């Protein structure tokens, strides 16, 4: 008497379908797996059939595309001007992709001046002069880092400044001396907060920068 395991093995070895039966089934399945496009569209409801044939753009998307088309046309007719390379007596070094620009110049007997100016980093609303008190104007702010050094490399003064359209405030003055940096391993003399100094010293610093504009 065959054991249950041997009967199970024989059933696994025995083909489930005869070859001729399998061929018959395959011949019946020789149809495309998906209906043609027209037939597929015919199966869709009328509203969905329309959306499948053509994409309807929303008013917002259409408005954005019109703006982009106008911008592209404007750029092609009027190319963007090259950034300036000179500003007064300074040469301008643009920093593509950065938020600041570098200006370099010379003054007097071998002084090298480097100015790093940020893009607008602050703004305040102020009322415009006149009878209409409801009108406001925007005052933009930039930060400046001014380095003044001699060509001999013995030292450098660095000014951290806050600039508005009608005013310039020196916030800190740093002194870099070559022998000091060698001893202290690059830390400059930070000095006191320039805004806390007396008015005479602040005016002296301001005049020092103004003569080098």
JOHU-V45389 format. One record per backbone hydrogen bond with DSSP energy under -1.0 kcal/mol. NH is the residue of the N-H (numbers start at 1). CO is the residue of the C=O. Records with the same first field share a line. If there is no record, write none. Layout:
NH->CO  CO
This chain:
7->3
8->4
9->5
10->6
11->7
12->8
13->9
14->10
22->18
23->19
24->20
25->21
26->22
27->23
28->24
30->27
31->29
40->36
41->37
42->38
43->39
49->45
50->46
51->47
52->48
53->49
54->50
62->58
63->59
64->60
65->61
66->62
67->63
68->64
69->65
70->66
71->67
72->68
73->69
74->70
75->71
76->72
77->73
78->74
87->90
90->87
91->104
92->85
93->102
98->95
101->117
102->93
103->115
104->91
105->113
107->111
110->108
111->107
112->149
113->105
114->147
115->103
116->145
117->101
118->143
119->99
121->141
124->139
126->137
128->135
133->131
137->126
139->124
141->122
142->163
144->161
145->116
146->159
147->114
148->157
149->112
151->110
153->150
156->176
157->148
158->174
159->146
160->172
161->144
162->169
163->142
164->167
167->164
169->162
171->160
172->160
174->158
175->189
176->156
178->154
181->177
182->178
183->179
184->180
185->181
186->181
189->175
194->171
196->193
197->194
202->198
203->199
204->200
205->201
206->202
207->203
208->204
209->205
210->206
211->207
212->209
213->210
